[in-house]
Amino acid sequence: MTLYIVEAMLWLLVAALALAAAVRGRILFRDGLREGTMDFLRLLPKVLIGVVGSGFIAAIMPPDITARYLGPDSGFLGVLIAVISGAFTPGGPVVGFSIGAAAIKSGAGAPQVIAYITAWALYAVQRFFLWELPVMPRRLVWLRLLASLPLPFLVAAAAMLLGRP
Amino acid sequence: MTTVKPTPPSSPLPPIIKRRKRNPFDWSTAGIGLVMTTAAAIVFFRDGRDRFLEILYHDLRLFGDVLLKVAAGCLIGAFLARLLPRELVAKWIGAESGFVGLLIATLLGAVLPGGPVTIYPIASAFLVVGADVGATIAFITSWTLLGYTRALVWEIPFFGLDFVIWRTLISIPLPIIAGLSARLLARTIGKNWGDT
């Protein structure tokens, strides 16, 4: 249900922008439409590889080991392991969350899992190569990566200090 | 053929949307493809054909779900790049926008709809029309960490509402920190990278 709401909101935004473009001029509208479509077609094979492949990668990862090294007593080392595993978890929309949830169920600490999710969201290696480098200017990609490096550690530290409500 | 060619009167948009030509299939995609194929082969030979097909069907369905969102993201990016008035972007999140620019970019990232697949084209569009690199990075970071659609669609089903709210609250300062450090980095080492 929520999935369709998001979908609807996205396309409403597309419609609003397309309308605004059409009001500004037919050429503007046509160019935007054409470039958007071309971008989409160019991305298609990458999306296919990424989405279909991430399920297989998740299937060959050992969840019990992931959970063992991320326990609440694992401290900073656990956070470090979490950040590294987050970075190397494939970047599909489900994989990181499902592994994080599995880790919590099998006894991982909340700060470690938050560090894991944050690292995965910020710099999953696969997403980096599949999405960011092809789509964005190179300088922006590297700057973003560098600026993001400390964030999972900061958020894990905050989670440890504040504790769960 | 003839007819009207009304040069748009109020369209001060220079051709800002020139993008670099790229090879349709670059080495990084090939590398990822290789890793994926290896993983698929391991599943096939270790877990058998049924498990392989089960994962394949599941992922193909996911691919179908994602397709429309990707298309929407590309169109939003393409139209935004043409519609966003440069002066406004420059004022709000441009090089001179300072700390307020980071706040605006963070807010923008949190409220714009879409998942991780739609961010990057839109962020590139921002940069093209003159946004500051720190603000753009704050925007991306905010979208990845605070974006409510992502939490709604993917995170809450796995973790529950309490955990997600808690994680989001702790993460609120992160986009601003990322934006500030990106500005600092751009000033110190970014110059050597030359063009964008």
Interface residues (C-beta under 8 A of the other chain):
Chain A: T2 L3 V6 E7 M9 L10 W11 L13 V14 L17 A18 A20 A21 R24 G25 I27 L28 D31 G32 L33 E35 G36 T37 D39 F40 R42 L43 L44 P45 K46 V47 L48 I49 G50 V51 V52 G53 S54 G55 F56 I57 A59 I60 G91 G92 P93 V94 F97 S98 G100 A101 I104 A110 I114 I117 T118 A121 L122 Q126 R127 F129 L130 W131 E132 L133 P134 V135 M136 P137 R138 R139 L140 W142 L143 R144 L146 A147 S148 P150 L151 L154 V155 A158 A159 L162 R164 P165
Chain B: P6 P8 S11 L13 I17 R22 P24 F25 D26 S28 T29 G31 I32 G33 V35 M36 T37 A39 A40 I42 V43 R46 D47 R51 I55 L56 H58 D59 L60 L62 F63 D65 V66 L67 L68 K69 V70 A71 A72 G73 C74 L75 I76 G77 A78 F79 L80 A81 R82 L83 L112 P113 G114 G115 P116 V117 T118 Y120 P121 A123 S124 L127 V133 T136 I137 I140 T141 T144 L145 T149 R150 L152 V153 W154 E155 F158 F159 D162 F163 W166 R167 I170 S171 L174 I177 A178 G179 S181 A182 L185 A186 G190 W193 D195 T196
